[in-house]
């Protein structure tokens, strides 16, 4: 009987030791720090359709023991429920922390865009900042049903995208990006702006088309309301806009080369048969010739009130322009500019 007790006690003790060892191993696996990098954190971009094997490949250089991470991930049900996005693994995290982070702490990214002349260029810009590729983005942006349902067409579609900085999850898909931009556009066109556009007898699309010209005419934001006032005066009087940037855009559109640099519009260019040629066709062009920023749009909505009908680059104050009320005064100002172009040997 005494021997039996010893055996039982010995068995119980052995069991406790084994259980203790197992518990210690499990604790170690779950709660021991498992990062293997020296920086404060490592950033992971996990594709939306990533497999667990692909995730392990990304994590292998970052962890001391990727097998221990796998064991915890499977135990917590994460291995079969991977979520795409941007995640930050902090130095010293244990496997439990890492799994919890990858499961629920998708970090937004800040994306910015401006000065794009085509949706193709915009799609490429966005594809460099989000997971969605440029082809999917362009297909979503140019969907004829989407454009028609929301008051846009091929010529005006660029105007829906307002240059700014926005927060998105990195794994946002193309359609969700486009739809979010529509919401931002509608938010921008609040009642106050809509009323201002109506007072000018312009639609939002027309305001953006004019703002794009203003944007191309002057880089000086403080001058944009004055330039906008010139074009609005011409529209009211039925005078052709005669905006050189629209001719330059027509040339680019005709050639398909939007990287072309044209510093001087020639007389022969003014004869180009394009609806974007505002020397040949009165009124506004069919759509924006670039992506105007908000300062240009608001310059059109809040133009400077004056009697100017003309302007030309001011060679004594680069970046700004000389304004004129009469053609005779404008031609005198223009002589100085043409002389400067010739002295600089700018032929095109």
Buried (B, 14 or more C-beta within 10 A) or exposed (E): EEEEEEEEEEEEEEEEEEEEEEEEEEEBBBEEEBBBBEEEBBEBBBBBEBEBEEBBEBBEEBBEBBEBBBBBBEBBEBBEEBBBBBBEBBBEBBBBBBBBBBBEEBBEBEBEBBBBBBBBBBBBBBBEBBBBBBEBBBBBBBBEEBBEEEEBEEBBBBBBBBBBEBEBBBBBBBBBBBBBBBEBBEEEBEEEBBEBBEEBEBBBBBBBBBBBBBBBBBEBBEBBBBBBBBBBBBBEEEEBBBBBBBBBBBBBBEEEEBEEEBEBBEEEBBEBEBBBBBBBBEBBBBBBBBBBBBBBBBBBBBBBEEEBBBBBBBBEEEEBBBBBEEEEBBEEBBEBBEEBBEEEEEEE
